[in-house]
Structures are given as C-alpha cells and as structure tokens.
Amino acid sequence: MYDARQIANWFVERARRDKRILSIMSVLKLVYIAHGWHLEMRNAPLIRNKIEAWKHGPVIPDVYNSFRRQGINIRDVVPVEGAAISAYDAHLLEEVYRLYGHLPATRLSDMTHEPGGPWDTATKMWGWFAPIPNELIRPHYVAKRQSAGLSQTNA
C-alpha cells in the first residue's frame, strides 16, 4: 500500500508530461478511482489513507490537506516518503490516467456520486465526512466491470 500523496504526485507528474495542470478535485478523484480499480483487480487497497464522504464526493483528507495550499490548480508535487511505485501499479495508474485523466473535474465528481455507489451509501448511512470503507468501494468496482462486460485483463 502507498501513501495516497504518492499516488497524487504520480498523477500531477503524469499530467505535467502532457503539459497539463490538474485541479485538486481531479487529483482527489483520480486517486480514488485508481484505488477502486486496484481493489477490484487485486482485492487489496492501493492506498492506506482514510477516504471520507464530503459534499463533492470522496475525499482523501491527507491529499486534500497537503495540496490545498496550492489553490485550485496543482502545479507541484508534495514531499512524501514511501516505497517506489511498482511497475504493475504504475501501469494501472497509466490506464486510469488514459481513461479518466482528460475528463473535467466536475465529470469525475459526478462519476463518484453514482446512486448506490460508495459515496452515496456512506452519506446516507453515516452523513457527511463519514468514512468510505474499502468494503463499500470494492464491490462497486466489481459491479462496474461486470456491467461493462469487461474481463479483468481489459481494465
């Protein structure tokens, strides 16, 4: 498992290679989506940080608090220690970026607000700022793959 700020830094750097700047909302949603697909594919978490149900969707408070000083648009990575991201996980992050990285932050937010999804369930059960446990996230991504008719090697 990684510190979510490592994964956020990866997306910031990846966007920079495309001469793009991601908003803090985009970074948060991309980390969350990557975590969801990792749970689905490996049955193991990508990040060890707490995820909460905020008004605009799932938020990883550690990522938000580390990057928010930069304002809406994230231009720089933040200092964080941890093991290097494995080639397998980097491949997953690249696929998440390819599929979702070009979408506007508002679209990513809408995607994480799906009725019956983890954010929706957590807010209905426990209210704002409730934790969104992996036990809600993983089945959601399993169902996403099944509804899309994808085999595990396609995502």
LUMTORKE-929909 format. One line per field, with one value per atom (N, C-alpha, C, O): residue number from 0; residue in one letter; z, x, y. Coordinates in nm, 4 decimals, always signed. Layout:
<nodes>
pos	NUM ... $
code	A ... $
up	Z ... $
east	X ... $
north	Y ... $
</nodes>
This chain:
<nodes>
pos	0 0 0 0 1 1 1 1 2 2 2 2 3 3 3 3 4 4 4 4 5 5 5 5 6 6 6 6 7 7 7 7 8 8 8 8 9 9 9 9 10 10 10 10 11 11 11 11 12 12 12 12 13 13 13 13 14 14 14 14 15 15 15 15 16 16 16 16 17 17 17 17 18 18 18 18 19 19 19 19 20 20 20 20 21 21 21 21 22 22 22 22 23 23 23 23 24 24 24 24 25 25 25 25 26 26 26 26 27 27 27 27 28 28 28 28 29 29 29 29 30 30 30 30 31 31 31 31 32 32 32 32 33 33 33 33 34 34 34 34 35 35 35 35 36 36 36 36 37 37 37 37 38 38 38 38 39 39 39 39 40 40 40 40 41 41 41 41 42 42 42 42 43 43 43 43 44 44 44 44 45 45 45 45 46 46 46 46 47 47 47 47 48 48 48 48 49 49 49 49 50 50 50 50 51 51 51 51 52 52 52 52 53 53 53 53 54 54 54 54 55 55 55 55 56 56 56 56 57 57 57 57 58 58 58 58 59 59 59 59 60 60 60 60 61 61 61 61 62 62 62 62 63 63 63 63 64 64 64 64 65 65 65 65 66 66 66 66 67 67 67 67 68 68 68 68 69 69 69 69 70 70 70 70 71 71 71 71 72 72 72 72 73 73 73 73 74 74 74 74 75 75 75 75 76 76 76 76 77 77 77 77 78 78 78 78 79 79 79 79 80 80 80 80 81 81 81 81 82 82 82 82 83 83 83 83 84 84 84 84 85 85 85 85 86 86 86 86 87 87 87 87 88 88 88 88 89 89 89 89 90 90 90 90 91 91 91 91 92 92 92 92 93 93 93 93 94 94 94 94 95 95 95 95 96 96 96 96 97 97 97 97 98 98 98 98 99 99 99 99 100 100 100 100 101 101 101 101 102 102 102 102 103 103 103 103 104 104 104 104 105 105 105 105 106 106 106 106 107 107 107 107 108 108 108 108 109 109 109 109 110 110 110 110 111 111 111 111 112 112 112 112 113 113 113 113 114 114 114 114 115 115 115 115 116 116 116 116 117 117 117 117 118 118 118 118 119 119 119 119 120 120 120 120 121 121 121 121 122 122 122 122 123 123 123 123 124 124 124 124 125 125 125 125 126 126 126 126 127 127 127 127 128 128 128 128 129 129 129 129 130 130 130 130 131 131 131 131 132 132 132 132 133 133 133 133 134 134 134 134 135 135 135 135 136 136 136 136 137 137 137 137 138 138 138 138 139 139 139 139 140 140 140 140 141 141 141 141 142 142 142 142 143 143 143 143 144 144 144 144 145 145 145 145 146 146 146 146 147 147 147 147 148 148 148 148 149 149 149 149 150 150 150 150 151 151 151 151 152 152 152 152 153 153 153 153 154 154 154 154 $
code	M M M M Y Y Y Y D D D D A A A A R R R R Q Q Q Q I I I I A A A A N N N N W W W W F F F F V V V V E E E E R R R R A A A A R R R R R R R R D D D D K K K K R R R R I I I I L L L L S S S S I I I I M M M M S S S S V V V V L L L L K K K K L L L L V V V V Y Y Y Y I I I I A A A A H H H H G G G G W W W W H H H H L L L L E E E E M M M M R R R R N N N N A A A A P P P P L L L L I I I I R R R R N N N N K K K K I I I I E E E E A A A A W W W W K K K K H H H H G G G G P P P P V V V V I I I I P P P P D D D D V V V V Y Y Y Y N N N N S S S S F F F F R R R R R R R R Q Q Q Q G G G G I I I I N N N N I I I I R R R R D D D D V V V V V V V V P P P P V V V V E E E E G G G G A A A A A A A A I I I I S S S S A A A A Y Y Y Y D D D D A A A A H H H H L L L L L L L L E E E E E E E E V V V V Y Y Y Y R R R R L L L L Y Y Y Y G G G G H H H H L L L L P P P P A A A A T T T T R R R R L L L L S S S S D D D D M M M M T T T T H H H H E E E E P P P P G G G G G G G G P P P P W W W W D D D D T T T T A A A A T T T T K K K K M M M M W W W W G G G G W W W W F F F F A A A A P P P P I I I I P P P P N N N N E E E E L L L L I I I I R R R R P P P P H H H H Y Y Y Y V V V V A A A A K K K K R R R R Q Q Q Q S S S S A A A A G G G G L L L L S S S S Q Q Q Q T T T T N N N N A A A A $
up	+0.0000 +0.0000 +0.0000 +0.0525 -0.0602 -0.0713 +0.0111 +0.0462 +0.0404 +0.0920 -0.0276 -0.1358 -0.0096 -0.1202 -0.1839 -0.3014 -0.1082 -0.1648 -0.2698 -0.3622 -0.2580 -0.3623 -0.4923 -0.6000 -0.4812 -0.5992 -0.6585 -0.7803 -0.5723 -0.6198 -0.6929 -0.8000 -0.6356 -0.7009 -0.8381 -0.9330 -0.8488 -0.9769 -1.0810 -1.1930 -1.0444 -1.1392 -1.1739 -1.2889 -1.0771 -1.1033 -1.2034 -1.2995 -1.1801 -1.2715 -1.4094 -1.5111 -1.4128 -1.5414 -1.6234 -1.7442 -1.5586 -1.6297 -1.6797 -1.7898 -1.5995 -1.6383 -1.7663 -1.8509 -1.7822 -1.9056 -2.0272 -2.1377 -2.0069 -2.1151 -2.1207 -2.1935 -2.0428 -2.0330 -1.9844 -2.0315 -1.8886 -1.8289 -1.6801 -1.6188 -1.6246 -1.4806 -1.4335 -1.4888 -1.3316 -1.2767 -1.1608 -1.0880 -1.1445 -1.0277 -0.9080 -0.9235 -0.7904 -0.6706 -0.6729 -0.6273 -0.7256 -0.7342 -0.8276 -0.7966 -0.9405 -1.0333 -0.9681 -0.9805 -0.8990 -0.8335 -0.7323 -0.7291 -0.6500 -0.5493 -0.6135 -0.5674 -0.7189 -0.7830 -0.8544 -0.8520 -0.9178 -0.9869 -0.8882 -0.9167 -0.7736 -0.6714 -0.6236 -0.6097 -0.5986 -0.5527 -0.6571 -0.6223 -0.7827 -0.8896 -0.9045 -0.9208 -0.8990 -0.9073 -0.7907 -0.8086 -0.6727 -0.5552 -0.5765 -0.5449 -0.6299 -0.6550 -0.7526 -0.7292 -0.8622 -0.9606 -0.9051 -0.9373 -0.8224 -0.7605 -0.6674 -0.6669 -0.5895 -0.5025 -0.5850 -0.5477 -0.6969 -0.7814 -0.8437 -0.8469 -0.8924 -0.9656 -0.8749 -0.9066 -0.7616 -0.6755 -0.5432 -0.4657 -0.5172 -0.3891 -0.2737 -0.1672 -0.2990 -0.1992 -0.2217 -0.3356 -0.1153 -0.1310 -0.1983 -0.1814 -0.2738 -0.3330 -0.2311 -0.2210 -0.1558 -0.0586 +0.0824 +0.1014 +0.1801 +0.3200 +0.3903 +0.5058 +0.3232 +0.3840 +0.3923 +0.3146 +0.4884 +0.5090 +0.3920 +0.3431 +0.3491 +0.2470 +0.3142 +0.3849 +0.2922 +0.3552 +0.2500 +0.1377 +0.2900 +0.2035 +0.2284 +0.3228 +0.1439 +0.1529 +0.0534 -0.0245 +0.0563 -0.0280 -0.1761 -0.2465 -0.2234 -0.3664 -0.3973 -0.4960 -0.3128 -0.3409 -0.2447 -0.1425 -0.2787 -0.1930 -0.1875 -0.2893 -0.0680 -0.0468 +0.0429 +0.1393 +0.0095 +0.0952 +0.1697 +0.1121 +0.2980 +0.3702 +0.3673 +0.3591 +0.3739 +0.3693 +0.2385 +0.2386 +0.1280 -0.0023 -0.0060 -0.0428 +0.0314 +0.0290 +0.1130 +0.0664 +0.2350 +0.3249 +0.2773 +0.3033 +0.2086 +0.1586 +0.0344 +0.0152 -0.0495 -0.1772 -0.1747 -0.2610 -0.0810 -0.0851 -0.0782 -0.1239 -0.0224 -0.0148 -0.1537 -0.1697 -0.2542 -0.3909 -0.4591 -0.5688 -0.3967 -0.4569 -0.5380 -0.5147 -0.6335 -0.7129 -0.8060 -0.8195 -0.8705 -0.9660 -0.9015 -0.8368 -0.9195 -0.8563 -0.9551 -1.0591 -0.9205 -1.0078 -0.9590 -1.0378 -0.8297 -0.7721 -0.6912 -0.6330 -0.6890 -0.6036 -0.4599 -0.4350 -0.3660 -0.2245 -0.1718 -0.2227 -0.0704 -0.0149 +0.0549 +0.1323 +0.0260 +0.0902 +0.0771 -0.0251 +0.1812 +0.1787 +0.1534 +0.1882 +0.0934 +0.0700 -0.0351 -0.1056 -0.0444 -0.1446 -0.2843 -0.3052 -0.3775 -0.5167 -0.5649 -0.5218 -0.6538 -0.7116 -0.8053 -0.8934 -0.7850 -0.8654 -1.0114 -1.0427 -1.0990 -1.2419 -1.2642 -1.3461 -1.1920 -1.2051 -1.1686 -1.2413 -1.0558 -1.0123 -1.1025 -1.1269 -1.1524 -1.2464 -1.3738 -1.4318 -1.4178 -1.5360 -1.5094 -1.5947 -1.3921 -1.3559 -1.3533 -1.4056 -1.2933 -1.2869 -1.4270 -1.4542 -1.5144 -1.6531 -1.7213 -1.7954 -1.6973 -1.7556 -1.6977 -1.7709 -1.5692 -1.5070 -1.5668 -1.5987 -1.5819 -1.6407 -1.7853 -1.8271 -1.8607 -2.0014 -2.0122 -2.0980 -1.9253 -1.9324 -1.8683 -1.9163 -1.7608 -1.6820 -1.6727 -1.6411 -1.6993 -1.6759 -1.7590 -1.7196 -1.8732 -1.9605 -1.9242 -1.9763 -1.8366 -1.8018 -1.7082 -1.6229 -1.7242 -1.6325 -1.4890 -1.4664 -1.3946 -1.2527 -1.2170 -1.1383 -1.2741 -1.2424 -1.2910 -1.2259 -1.4032 -1.4545 -1.3634 -1.3323 -1.3213 -1.2288 -1.0986 -1.0419 -1.0523 -0.9303 -0.9493 -0.8630 -1.0620 -1.0907 -1.0917 -1.0434 -1.1463 -1.1546 -1.0155 -0.9957 -0.9211 -0.7857 -0.6992 -0.5818 -0.7571 -0.6875 -0.7333 -0.7067 -0.8003 -0.8555 -0.7480 -0.6386 -0.7793 -0.6845 -0.6489 -0.7368 -0.5221 -0.4752 -0.4670 -0.4213 -0.5114 -0.5054 -0.3640 -0.2732 -0.3442 -0.2099 -0.1411 -0.0229 -0.2144 -0.1561 -0.1163 -0.0057 -0.2056 -0.1799 -0.0590 +0.0284 -0.0553 +0.0562 +0.1882 +0.2886 +0.1887 +0.3124 +0.3632 +0.4834 +0.2728 +0.3185 +0.3716 +0.4695 +0.3083 +0.3554 +0.4885 +0.5721 +0.5079 +0.6314 +0.7479 +0.8615 +0.7180 +0.8272 +0.8151 +0.9073 +0.7042 +0.6894 +0.6298 +0.5921 +0.6226 +0.5671 +0.6507 +0.7722 +0.5839 +0.6438 +0.6999 +0.7724 +0.6661 +0.7070 +0.6321 +0.5200 +0.6937 +0.6204 +0.5090 +0.5214 +0.4010 +0.2927 +0.2965 +0.2454 +0.3560 +0.3713 +0.2402 +0.1499 +0.2338 +0.1161 +0.0915 -0.0220 +0.1976 +0.1846 +0.1040 +0.0536 +0.0910 +0.0018 -0.1371 -0.2374 -0.1423 -0.2690 -0.3608 -0.4787 -0.3094 -0.3944 -0.4676 -0.5892 -0.3984 -0.4715 -0.5806 -0.6827 -0.5588 -0.6587 -0.7874 -0.8973 -0.7730 -0.8909 -0.9536 -1.0751 -0.8740 -0.9295 -1.0160 -1.1267 -0.9665 -1.0422 -1.1682 -1.2715 -1.1613 -1.2801 -1.3900 -1.5065 -1.3534 -1.4536 -1.5117 -1.6332 -1.4262 -1.4722 -1.5634 -1.6653 -1.5271 -1.6102 -1.7444 -1.8417 -1.7495 -1.8758 -1.9587 -2.0735 -1.9002 -1.9715 -1.9955 -2.0946 -1.9059 -1.9226 -1.8486 -1.7402 -1.9084 -1.8333 -1.7523 -1.7794 -1.6552 -1.5681 -1.6434 -1.5975 -1.7535 -1.8268 -1.9143 -1.9716 -1.9269 -2.0126 -1.9448 -2.0146 -1.8159 -1.7481 -1.7218 -1.6653 $
east	+0.0844 +0.0000 +0.0885 +0.1999 +0.0345 +0.1068 +0.0373 -0.0801 +0.1130 +0.0532 -0.0183 +0.0396 -0.1410 -0.2202 -0.1522 -0.1752 -0.0688 +0.0030 +0.1035 +0.1321 +0.1585 +0.2471 +0.1697 +0.2182 +0.0499 -0.0332 -0.0764 -0.0769 -0.1124 -0.1473 -0.0292 -0.0461 +0.0903 +0.2101 +0.2303 +0.2696 +0.2036 +0.2186 +0.1274 +0.1707 +0.0007 -0.0926 -0.0507 -0.0645 -0.0004 +0.0466 +0.1618 +0.1642 +0.2569 +0.3713 +0.3279 +0.3787 +0.2347 +0.1884 +0.1197 +0.1414 +0.0377 -0.0282 +0.0749 +0.0621 +0.1749 +0.2806 +0.3490 +0.3833 +0.3697 +0.4308 +0.3456 +0.3978 +0.2138 +0.1231 +0.1030 +0.0171 +0.1832 +0.1720 +0.0334 -0.0241 -0.0178 -0.1481 -0.1311 -0.0343 -0.2258 -0.2311 -0.3661 -0.4700 -0.3640 -0.4873 -0.5369 -0.4575 -0.6667 -0.7237 -0.7136 -0.6956 -0.7253 -0.7216 -0.8364 -0.8197 -0.9528 -1.0646 -1.0296 -1.0585 -0.9682 -0.9291 -0.8305 -0.8442 -0.7314 -0.6315 -0.6990 -0.6721 -0.7866 -0.8560 -0.9369 -0.9334 -1.0091 -1.0944 -1.0111 -1.0464 -0.9013 -0.8169 -0.7534 -0.7444 -0.7096 -0.6535 -0.7614 -0.7362 -0.8807 -0.9917 -1.0265 -1.0436 -1.0371 -1.0720 -0.9629 -0.9936 -0.8366 -0.7269 -0.7340 -0.7115 -0.7650 -0.7797 -0.8936 -0.8795 -1.0057 -1.1191 -1.0856 -1.1192 -1.0193 -0.9841 -0.8787 -0.8796 -0.7879 -0.6875 -0.7563 -0.7225 -0.8523 -0.9289 -0.9976 -0.9979 -1.0554 -1.1274 -1.0322 -1.0625 -0.9191 -0.8280 -0.7422 -0.7170 -0.6974 -0.6041 -0.6648 -0.6014 -0.7876 -0.8520 -0.7640 -0.7569 -0.6981 -0.6098 -0.6109 -0.6224 -0.5992 -0.6001 -0.4737 -0.3652 -0.4890 -0.3751 -0.3177 -0.1962 -0.4073 -0.3645 -0.4055 -0.4999 -0.3327 -0.3629 -0.4379 -0.4778 -0.4574 -0.5178 -0.6689 -0.7325 -0.7243 -0.8690 -0.9342 -0.8812 -1.0492 -1.1311 -1.2616 -1.3220 -1.3054 -1.4275 -1.5272 -1.4906 -1.6540 -1.7637 -1.7891 -1.8590 -1.7324 -1.7534 -1.8623 -1.9088 -1.9021 -2.0122 -1.9898 -2.0824 -1.8674 -1.8385 -1.7780 -1.7061 -1.8073 -1.7641 -1.6583 -1.6311 -1.5984 -1.4954 -1.3725 -1.3279 -1.3198 -1.2006 -1.1049 -1.1463 -0.9776 -0.8728 -0.8159 -0.7389 -0.8525 -0.8114 -0.6610 -0.6197 -0.5780 -0.4330 -0.3905 -0.3038 -0.4505 -0.4186 -0.4712 -0.3986 -0.5951 -0.6546 -0.5720 -0.5378 -0.5407 -0.4681 -0.3259 -0.2732 -0.2635 -0.1271 -0.1224 -0.0269 -0.2241 -0.2221 -0.3005 -0.2780 -0.3901 -0.4811 -0.4102 -0.4646 -0.2912 -0.2158 -0.1825 -0.1542 -0.1860 -0.1564 -0.2770 -0.2644 -0.3914 -0.5127 -0.5845 -0.5685 -0.6638 -0.7452 -0.6609 -0.6858 -0.5613 -0.4785 -0.3489 -0.2800 -0.3162 -0.1998 -0.0832 -0.0871 +0.0184 +0.1352 +0.2561 +0.3440 +0.2601 +0.3788 +0.3428 +0.2347 +0.4356 +0.4199 +0.4471 +0.5045 +0.4060 +0.4302 +0.5293 +0.5356 +0.6066 +0.7007 +0.6274 +0.5341 +0.6713 +0.6134 +0.7144 +0.7816 +0.7238 +0.8145 +0.7355 +0.6178 +0.8013 +0.7381 +0.8139 +0.8989 +0.7822 +0.8445 +0.8076 +0.7009 +0.8950 +0.8681 +0.7433 +0.7146 +0.6713 +0.5514 +0.5963 +0.6797 +0.5404 +0.5792 +0.5382 +0.4508 +0.6020 +0.5689 +0.4227 +0.3539 +0.3755 +0.2362 +0.1414 +0.0462 +0.1683 +0.0809 +0.0940 -0.0047 +0.2141 +0.2323 +0.1522 +0.0975 +0.1450 +0.0645 -0.0837 -0.1531 -0.1313 -0.2705 -0.2946 -0.3956 -0.2034 -0.2196 -0.2208 -0.2972 -0.1378 -0.1353 -0.2698 -0.3192 -0.3283 -0.4596 -0.5683 -0.6552 -0.5638 -0.6611 -0.6456 -0.7448 -0.5225 -0.4992 -0.5487 -0.6110 -0.5219 -0.5654 -0.7175 -0.7718 -0.7857 -0.9313 -1.0033 -1.1086 -0.9475 -1.0180 -0.9461 -1.0091 -0.8173 -0.7377 -0.7763 -0.7489 -0.8394 -0.8795 -1.0171 -1.0568 -1.0885 -1.2245 -1.2209 -1.1328 -1.3163 -1.3230 -1.3481 -1.4089 -1.3011 -1.3170 -1.4639 -1.4964 -1.5520 -1.6941 -1.7491 -1.8354 -1.7000 -1.7432 -1.6911 -1.7637 -1.5655 -1.5096 -1.5890 -1.6163 -1.6252 -1.7046 -1.8402 -1.8849 -1.9055 -2.0346 -2.0220 -2.1107 -1.9125 -1.8920 -1.8811 -1.9187 -1.8300 -1.8128 -1.9369 -1.9382 -2.0412 -2.1685 -2.2788 -2.3963 -2.2440 -2.3457 -2.4427 -2.4008 -2.5721 -2.6697 -2.6349 -2.6102 -2.6334 -2.5995 -2.4514 -2.4106 -2.3690 -2.2241 -2.1711 -2.2480 -2.0416 -1.9832 -2.0073 -2.0417 -1.9894 -2.0107 -2.1568 -2.1867 -2.2466 -2.3895 -2.4305 -2.5038 -2.3834 -2.4166 -2.3623 -2.4336 -2.2370 -2.1753 -2.2479 -2.2709 -2.2841 -2.3517 -2.4909 -2.5350 -2.5604 -2.6948 -2.6901 -2.7790 -2.5877 -2.5781 -2.5204 -2.5662 -2.4188 -2.3440 -2.3299 -2.2784 -2.3742 -2.3676 -2.2364 -2.1489 -2.2263 -2.1058 -1.9837 -1.9921 -1.8726 -1.7419 -1.7309 -1.6366 -1.8270 -1.8220 -1.7087 -1.6749 -1.6513 -1.5526 -1.6201 -1.7351 -1.5474 -1.5929 -1.4997 -1.3878 -1.5450 -1.4564 -1.4381 -1.5216 -1.3265 -1.2979 -1.4082 -1.4290 -1.4789 -1.5876 -1.7049 -1.7868 -1.7143 -1.8132 -1.7551 -1.8258 -1.6264 -1.5630 -1.5424 -1.5774 -1.4871 -1.4532 -1.5749 -1.5685 -1.6856 -1.7999 -1.8529 -1.9043 -1.8403 -1.8836 -1.8020 -1.8574 -1.6714 -1.5860 -1.5988 -1.5846 -1.6249 -1.6540 -1.7792 -1.7823 -1.8815 -2.0069 -1.9847 -2.0460 -1.8986 -1.8685 -1.8080 -1.8460 -1.7145 -1.6520 -1.7565 -1.7626 -1.8374 -1.9381 -2.0405 -2.0793 -2.0847 -2.1850 -2.1281 -2.2020 -1.9975 -1.9344 -1.8965 -1.8540 -1.9121 -1.8790 -1.7303 -1.6892 -1.6489 -1.5041 -1.4460 -1.4918 -1.3451 -1.2671 -1.1643 -1.1388 -1.1061 -1.0134 -0.8916 -0.8303 -0.8545 -0.7380 -0.7670 -0.6742 -0.8948 -0.9300 -0.9174 -0.9059 -0.9189 -0.9223 -0.7853 -0.7722 $
north	-0.1187 +0.0000 +0.1245 +0.1255 +0.2270 +0.3533 +0.4609 +0.4496 +0.5642 +0.6860 +0.7493 +0.7591 +0.7913 +0.8476 +0.9679 +0.9965 +1.0390 +1.1542 +1.1109 +1.1871 +0.9890 +0.9364 +0.9189 +0.9539 +0.8648 +0.8415 +0.9762 +0.9934 +1.0707 +1.2052 +1.2676 +1.3260 +1.2556 +1.3085 +1.2448 +1.3126 +1.1150 +1.0461 +1.1115 +1.1386 +1.1370 +1.1990 +1.3422 +1.3838 +1.4174 +1.5541 +1.5506 +1.6275 +1.4609 +1.4479 +1.3985 +1.4457 +1.3041 +1.2500 +1.3579 +1.3680 +1.4378 +1.5477 +1.6492 +1.7029 +1.6743 +1.7694 +1.7234 +1.8061 +1.5911 +1.5395 +1.5738 +1.5885 +1.5866 +1.6257 +1.7769 +1.8267 +1.8490 +1.9957 +2.0383 +2.1365 +1.9610 +1.9891 +2.0120 +1.9670 +2.0817 +2.1030 +2.0514 +2.0874 +1.9671 +1.9111 +1.9964 +2.0560 +2.0017 +2.0682 +1.9742 +1.8535 +2.0309 +1.9479 +1.8464 +1.7332 +1.8861 +1.7926 +1.6762 +1.5606 +1.7065 +1.5994 +1.5036 +1.3819 +1.5581 +1.4734 +1.3811 +1.2610 +1.4378 +1.3569 +1.2447 +1.1306 +1.2772 +1.1764 +1.0707 +0.9529 +1.1106 +1.0130 +0.9153 +0.7959 +0.9645 +0.8757 +0.7786 +0.6590 +0.8303 +0.7454 +0.6390 +0.5221 +0.6775 +0.5841 +0.4778 +0.3597 +0.5186 +0.4220 +0.3229 +0.2032 +0.3733 +0.2874 +0.1869 +0.0688 +0.2345 +0.1461 +0.0350 -0.0811 +0.0703 -0.0326 -0.1273 -0.2461 -0.0766 -0.1642 -0.2645 -0.3828 -0.2166 -0.3073 -0.4155 -0.5329 -0.3747 -0.4698 -0.5715 -0.6908 -0.5260 -0.6137 -0.7017 -0.8180 -0.6462 -0.7192 -0.7624 -0.8340 -0.7191 -0.7455 -0.6967 -0.7581 -0.5849 -0.5236 -0.3728 -0.3276 -0.2951 -0.1497 -0.0971 -0.1527 +0.0093 +0.0810 +0.1789 +0.1960 +0.2431 +0.3444 +0.3024 +0.2257 +0.3544 +0.3218 +0.4343 +0.4189 +0.5460 +0.6637 +0.6523 +0.5812 +0.7241 +0.7293 +0.8046 +0.9044 +0.7545 +0.8194 +0.8583 +0.7776 +0.9826 +1.0327 +1.0804 +1.1149 +1.0814 +1.1262 +1.2751 +1.3119 +1.3593 +1.5032 +1.5425 +1.4593 +1.6678 +1.7156 +1.6870 +1.6467 +1.7077 +1.6907 +1.5546 +1.5387 +1.4570 +1.3214 +1.2723 +1.3352 +1.1583 +1.1012 +1.1924 +1.2451 +1.2093 +1.2909 +1.2131 +1.1487 +1.2202 +1.1659 +1.2860 +1.3628 +1.3041 +1.4249 +1.4513 +1.5670 +1.3465 +1.3674 +1.4339 +1.5213 +1.3932 +1.4533 +1.5963 +1.6887 +1.6139 +1.7474 +1.8453 +1.9540 +1.8072 +1.8977 +1.9267 +2.0349 +1.8323 +1.8528 +1.9409 +2.0162 +1.9320 +2.0046 +2.1354 +2.2203 +2.1548 +2.2702 +2.4050 +2.5055 +2.4087 +2.5354 +2.5892 +2.7079 +2.5014 +2.5438 +2.6071 +2.6615 +2.6008 +2.6548 +2.5495 +2.4296 +2.5951 +2.5036 +2.4181 +2.2983 +2.4780 +2.4056 +2.3607 +2.4395 +2.2343 +2.1738 +2.1746 +2.1089 +2.2490 +2.2623 +2.1827 +2.1479 +2.1542 +2.0918 +1.9680 +1.9586 +1.8739 +1.7577 +1.7994 +1.9055 +1.7160 +1.7428 +1.6397 +1.5278 +1.6768 +1.5799 +1.4651 +1.4863 +1.3462 +1.2276 +1.1143 +1.1004 +1.0347 +0.9205 +0.7931 +0.7827 +0.6988 +0.5699 +0.4927 +0.5471 +0.3660 +0.2798 +0.3279 +0.3858 +0.3037 +0.3404 +0.2663 +0.1546 +0.3304 +0.2688 +0.1564 +0.1772 +0.0386 -0.0781 -0.0591 +0.0218 -0.1341 -0.1286 -0.1680 -0.1070 -0.2693 -0.3124 -0.1979 -0.1698 -0.1326 -0.0245 +0.0971 +0.1666 +0.1239 +0.2351 +0.2110 +0.3048 +0.0846 +0.0514 +0.0794 +0.1349 +0.0414 +0.0703 +0.2207 +0.2679 +0.2962 +0.4417 +0.5019 +0.5945 +0.4505 +0.4991 +0.4729 +0.5579 +0.3573 +0.3263 +0.4166 +0.4640 +0.4398 +0.5311 +0.6702 +0.7358 +0.7151 +0.8478 +0.8512 +0.9488 +0.7467 +0.7419 +0.7469 +0.8166 +0.6731 +0.6643 +0.7829 +0.8249 +0.8365 +0.9366 +1.0714 +1.1724 +1.0744 +1.1948 +1.3150 +1.4283 +1.2932 +1.4036 +1.4606 +1.5649 +1.3934 +1.4371 +1.5578 +1.5680 +1.6487 +1.7638 +1.7167 +1.6121 +1.7942 +1.7606 +1.7394 +1.6505 +1.8199 +1.8061 +1.6713 +1.6124 +1.6236 +1.4924 +1.3807 +1.2864 +1.3922 +1.2930 +1.2924 +1.1866 +1.4104 +1.4209 +1.3537 +1.2782 +1.3811 +1.3179 +1.1654 +1.0950 +1.1155 +0.9709 +0.9081 +0.7926 +0.9840 +0.9301 +0.9527 +0.9159 +1.0131 +1.0383 +0.9437 +0.9690 +0.8373 +0.7476 +0.6993 +0.6616 +0.7005 +0.6455 +0.5013 +0.4188 +0.4726 +0.3389 +0.3110 +0.2042 +0.4073 +0.3901 +0.4100 +0.4413 +0.3925 +0.4019 +0.5366 +0.5407 +0.6461 +0.7793 +0.7965 +0.8416 +0.7608 +0.7736 +0.6889 +0.7352 +0.5673 +0.4774 +0.5313 +0.5332 +0.5749 +0.6261 +0.7502 +0.7635 +0.8411 +0.9641 +0.9323 +0.9926 +0.8386 +0.8027 +0.7284 +0.7445 +0.6480 +0.5696 +0.6503 +0.6383 +0.7330 +0.7959 +0.9474 +1.0106 +1.0082 +1.1536 +1.2029 +1.1250 +1.3368 +1.3999 +1.3642 +1.3463 +1.3544 +1.3264 +1.1852 +1.1536 +1.1012 +0.9611 +0.8910 +0.9289 +0.7903 +0.7109 +0.6324 +0.5901 +0.6140 +0.5269 +0.4054 +0.4113 +0.2970 +0.1811 +0.1046 +0.1098 +0.0342 -0.0486 -0.1512 -0.1941 -0.1906 -0.2876 -0.2316 -0.3085 -0.1002 -0.0384 -0.0132 -0.0230 +0.0193 +0.0583 -0.0622 -0.0562 -0.1698 -0.2849 -0.3421 -0.3598 -0.3717 -0.4285 -0.3348 -0.3807 -0.2051 -0.1079 -0.1230 -0.1207 -0.1382 -0.1523 -0.2914 -0.3056 -0.3919 -0.5252 -0.5162 -0.5699 -0.4492 -0.4333 -0.3502 -0.3774 -0.2499 -0.1677 -0.2543 -0.2427 -0.3403 -0.4273 -0.5228 -0.5419 -0.5818 -0.6775 -0.6110 -0.6681 -0.4899 -0.4216 -0.3776 -0.3621 -0.3575 -0.3201 -0.4421 -0.4291 -0.5606 -0.6831 -0.6979 -0.7583 -0.6435 -0.6487 -0.7677 -0.8039 -0.8274 -0.9264 -0.8500 -0.7327 -0.9137 -0.8419 -0.7899 -0.6935 -0.8470 -0.8014 -0.6808 -0.6238 -0.6391 -0.5263 -0.3917 -0.2909 -0.3842 -0.2545 -0.1997 -0.0911 $
</nodes>
